[in-house]
Amino acid sequence: MSLPPLPLPLPIAQFSAACAALPLVSIDLVLTNTDGQLLLGLRNNAPARGWWFTPGGRIRKNEPMAHAKLRIAQEELGLPASALERATLMGTWDHFYPDSAFDPEVSTHYVNLPLWLQLTQGEEKHLQLPQGPGEQHARWQWFPLAQAETDRAVHDHVRVYAAWVTQHLL
């Protein structure tokens, strides 16, 4: 499925004003491999800069959720649309941060829709994980679920995700 063009991102001043006034809606991709490990990236950007976190992104204005899932999966990871057909919505979660992507003085409230997907070996092998300066993540790592639940370098929101996945794998 090809993705239709979307409006350009908001200018920084408008985005900052939106963060200050409204919650944002986002999708996190909670991916496990066949070894039961969780894929995490070390965040380059605020909010959650410096934390191990799941890949994900905001739903844009006038973008249907189904489109946002595909865009985020393709842009962040190179995942095909067929993989998302197996994804499980983990619920609706509130994420609060003291800063935002463009302003350390503006807090961010995300209404987050995490999707759990256990990858096949073929999907795992073909992931495209952008990393380094200018990217969302400095590097990527597979964490055993038990480690992701307790590791203090893993963001609190992700530790809760890891516990949720562990509970649902049993």
Secondary structure, DSSP 4 states (H G I P E B T S, - for coil): -PPPP-PPPPPHHHHHHHHHHS-EEEEEEEEE-TTSEEEEEEE-SSSSTTSEE--EEEPPTT--HHHHHHHHHHHHH---HHHHTT-EE---EEEEESS-SS-TTS-EEEEE--EEEE--HHHHHT-----STTSSEEEEEEEEHHHHHH-TTB-HHHHHHHHHHHHHH-
